[in-house]
Amino acid sequence: MNALSTLVFTNELPPAKKLGEELLLIYDQILAQKSPVFKKWSQSIALKYAVKAGEHLKDIEKFPGHIKAITKLTEQTSVKKLTVVVVGGGSVGDFGGFVASVLKRGVRLIHIPSTWLAAIDSAHGGKTALNVGGAKNQIGTFHPADQILMVRSVLMAQPEARAFEGFGELVKIALIQGGKLWADLAKEKQVNSKVLWKHLQAAVQAKYKVVAKDPHEKKGIRHVLNLGHTVGHVLESYYELPHGIAINYGLDFALRFSVQMKIMKPAELNRIYNEPVMGFLLSPLRDDLISVKSSDLNEYRRLLLNDKKKTKAATLRFVFVAKPGKTVIKEVSVDDLLIELCRQREEELHG
């Protein structure tokens, strides 16, 4: 199965009849409430399943109810003709992609991301996921979309605050790619929808460059895409942060940890942080999100031990940065991560 979907950049939603013979639309219910254009467009699709976005949507305990309703909705459709069209952000994309991968043993899938976070990252690469016991993405499948439509009018219709949620993943892929993408993004003096659309195509192509080398995550190459995610996921779960904000925080931790591990030179870190765009990188230390209380550290430990990047009992693969365009993956123990969290906290407090 090809993990590289066909990418289409377009200003407006295409006529539904051009997407396939028989369509099942799985969509974020807020779009029908907030977007008259989407509401009108969706009326031409007979089979629709509205969902409420958020990590709760991906809870495995709720999935049987969803799939029972969807199976009934699609009982008269043909497996060869059916296309699942998913319109929404990351959680809706993960859920809808999983549905497409198991419904009738797998049907054609089209993603139309409606958030910057999904457009930059989660809609690409073919991974689907559900959560188990509060731990993110514990089960899933590889089921690449046949097409991914980047619709400017849909993305620009988001509240401007959503642009900042996509920013963390944009910086992440720019640090991984380096070169022109990093050089161009680094010069930006603001973060808004216009800036994200400007860099969107280059960011997605950078992700596909990694995915193409390791489409099913068998070689370890694709793991580099988890830059910023180890501590990011802990903060996301612990504080119930939006994913993109949590990854923004996680990048700050990873860059500082890279210097502490002598993978990045301090002068390189200073160069990175002196770039205009890095004024928008969040610091979990500055925002007082890192606690050294034993009860909090124990919860961090529990969340780290649930991390799917774990290689053995208490060891994870962590993505470090030597410089933009050069990353290093090393195994580190959960204890080492907790010690580094405490070290960064002390450094922030005492300079």
Beta strands, then each sheet from edge to edge (+ up, - down):
strand 1: 6-10
strand 2: 22-28
strand 3: 47-51
strand 4: 82-88
strand 5: 108-113
strand 6: 130-132
strand 7: 135-139
strand 8: 147-151
strand 9: 310-312
strand 10: 315-323
strand 11: 326-333
sheet 1: 1+ 8+ 5+ 4+ 2+ 3+
sheet 2: 6+ 7-
sheet 3: 9+ 10- 11+
end
